[in-house]
Amino acid sequence: MAVEQNHTNRACIGSAGPSSSLTGAVIAALAAVAVSCGLLAGAARAQGVVKAKHGDWELRCETPPGAAKEQCALLQSVAAEDKPNINLVVIVLKTADGKSKLLRVIAPLGVLLPSGLGLKIDDVDVGRAGFVRCLPTGCVAEVVMEQKLIDQMKAGKNATFIIFQTPEEGVGIPLVLAGFKEGFESLP
C-alpha cells in the first residue's frame, strides 16, 4: 500500500490520491479534543466522559471550550509487550464537518521521526505515516482514513504499530481490533 504526503503534510496510509485539506479551525478543534480528553497524556489522566466501551476501545466525549457541540473520539492506549515504558495512544475521530475520519497516533518522545510510524493489520503491511508534530507529551502521526483502511481495521483482528528508536531498531506495538467496528460505527 502506498503512503502519500498530501498538501497539508498529513500522510495517507493506503491512499490512492491526495485527500482534502482541513481548515485550521477544524485542526485546532481536533487538537483541543485530544488535549482536553487527556489523550496526549495517556489513559491514566484521560478526561472526558466514557460513553461506551467496545472491547479495548473507549468512546470518549467532551465539549471543548468554544465548541458548539460535543466531540467524541474512539481511543485505545497500548504498550509494547517487551518494553512497557513505550506507550501509544491510538485515536480515531471524525472531523467537525463530518467529512473525514482521522487516525491519530501519539508516540513517546524519542522516536526517530524520519522513519515515521508503520502499520500492519493481521501481519499485512498497510503502510507508513510521517509524524506531523511533537508536543511535550509525545509525537503525533496523523492520517486521513480512506475507506480501504477503515474496512481493514473493521475486519482485522490485530494491528501492529511500528515506531523506531534507531534506524535499525523497530518496536512493534500490538493493538487489538476487536470492538473497533462497533466503536467506529458509534462515533457521532
C-alpha positions in Angstrom: 0.0 0.0 0.0 1.2 3.5 -0.8 1.8 6.2 1.7 1.5 9.6 0.3 2.0 13.1 1.6 -0.9 15.4 0.8 -0.7 19.1 0.5 -1.4 19.6 4.3 1.7 17.4 5.2 -0.6 14.7 6.6 0.2 11.2 5.4 -2.4 8.9 4.0 -2.0 5.2 4.6 -3.4 3.2 1.7 -4.5 6.3 -0.2 -4.7 6.4 -3.9 -4.5 10.1 -4.1 -4.4 13.3 -2.0 -7.2 13.9 0.4 -9.0 17.2 1.0 -7.3 19.6 3.4 -8.8 20.6 6.7 -9.2 24.1 7.8 -7.1 25.5 10.6 -10.2 25.8 12.8 -11.0 22.1 12.4 -7.4 21.1 13.1 -7.4 23.3 16.2 -10.7 21.8 17.4 -9.4 18.3 16.9 -6.2 19.1 18.8 -8.4 20.6 21.6 -10.4 17.4 21.8 -7.2 15.4 22.1 -5.7 17.7 24.8 -9.0 18.2 26.7 -9.7 14.5 26.8 -6.2 13.9 28.1 -5.4 11.7 25.1 -1.9 13.1 24.8 -1.0 12.1 28.3 -2.4 8.5 28.2 -5.3 6.7 29.7 -4.1 7.3 33.3 -5.0 11.0 33.1 -7.7 10.8 30.5 -10.6 13.2 31.0 -13.9 13.4 29.2 -16.8 11.1 29.6 -16.5 7.4 28.6 -19.8 7.0 26.7 -19.2 3.3 25.8 -16.6 0.6 25.7 -16.1 -1.7 22.7 -13.5 -4.3 23.5 -10.4 -2.5 24.5 -11.6 0.7 22.7 -13.3 3.6 24.6 -15.6 6.1 23.1 -14.8 9.4 25.0 -16.8 12.6 24.5 -16.4 16.1 25.7 -17.4 19.6 24.7 -14.1 21.6 24.3 -14.1 25.3 25.2 -15.5 27.3 22.4 -17.0 24.3 20.6 -20.7 24.3 19.6 -21.3 20.7 20.3 -19.8 17.6 22.0 -16.9 15.9 20.2 -16.1 12.3 20.5 -13.1 10.1 19.8 -12.5 6.3 19.8 -9.3 5.5 21.6 -7.1 2.8 22.9 -3.9 3.1 24.9 -1.3 0.3 24.5 2.2 -0.6 25.5 4.9 -2.6 23.8 4.9 -6.1 25.2 8.7 -6.3 25.7 9.1 -2.6 26.6 6.2 -1.5 28.9 7.7 2.0 29.1 6.9 2.6 25.4 3.2 3.5 25.1 1.0 4.6 22.2 -2.4 6.3 22.3 -4.4 5.5 19.2 -7.3 7.8 18.4 -9.9 7.7 15.7 -12.3 10.6 15.2 -14.4 12.4 12.7 -13.6 16.0 11.7 -16.0 18.6 13.0 -17.6 18.8 9.5 -18.1 15.0 9.4 -16.5 14.7 6.0 -13.2 13.0 7.1 -12.1 10.4 9.5 -8.7 10.7 11.2 -6.4 8.2 12.7 -4.1 9.9 15.2 -1.3 8.1 17.0 0.6 9.7 19.8 4.0 8.0 20.3 6.5 8.7 23.1 9.2 11.4 22.7 12.5 10.0 21.4 11.1 8.2 18.4 13.1 8.5 15.2 11.0 11.0 13.2 12.3 10.3 9.7 11.3 6.6 9.9 7.7 7.5 10.6 5.0 5.2 12.0 4.5 1.8 10.4 1.2 -0.1 10.4 0.4 -3.8 9.9 -3.0 -5.3 10.1 -3.1 -9.1 10.6 0.6 -9.2 9.6 -0.1 -7.4 6.2 1.9 -4.2 5.7 -0.5 -1.3 5.3 2.0 1.5 5.0 3.8 4.2 6.9 2.8 7.7 8.0 5.1 10.6 8.9 5.0 12.4 12.2 3.4 15.8 11.9 4.5 17.4 15.1 5.9 16.7 18.6 4.4 18.1 21.8 5.7 17.9 25.3 3.7 14.7 25.8 4.6 12.9 22.6 4.9 12.9 18.8 1.8 12.8 16.7 1.3 10.9 13.4 -2.0 11.6 11.8 -3.6 10.2 8.7 -6.9 10.8 6.9 -8.5 7.4 6.9 -9.5 6.2 3.4 -12.4 3.7 3.2 -10.0 0.8 2.5 -8.1 1.4 5.8 -11.4 1.7 7.7 -12.5 -1.7 6.2 -9.2 -3.3 7.0 -9.4 -2.2 10.6 -13.1 -3.3 10.9 -12.3 -6.8 9.5 -8.9 -7.2 11.2 -8.1 -9.0 14.4 -4.8 -7.3 15.3 -2.9 -4.3 14.3 0.8 -3.6 14.9 2.1 -0.1 15.0 5.8 0.2 14.5 8.0 3.0 15.8 11.7 3.3 15.5 14.1 4.4 18.3 17.1 4.0 15.9 17.2 3.2 12.2 17.9 -0.4 13.0 15.5 -0.9 15.9 11.8 -1.0 15.2 9.5 -1.6 18.1 6.2 -3.3 17.2 3.3 -2.3 19.5 0.3 -4.7 19.2 -3.3 -3.4 19.2 -6.4 -5.5 19.4 -9.0 -4.5 16.8 -11.9 -6.4 18.5 -14.6 -3.8 19.1 -13.2 -1.3 16.5 -16.1 -1.9 14.1 -18.8 -1.3 16.7 -16.9 1.7 18.2 -16.3 3.3 14.8 -19.9 2.9 13.9 -21.0 4.6 17.2 -18.9 7.7 16.5 -21.4 10.6 16.3 
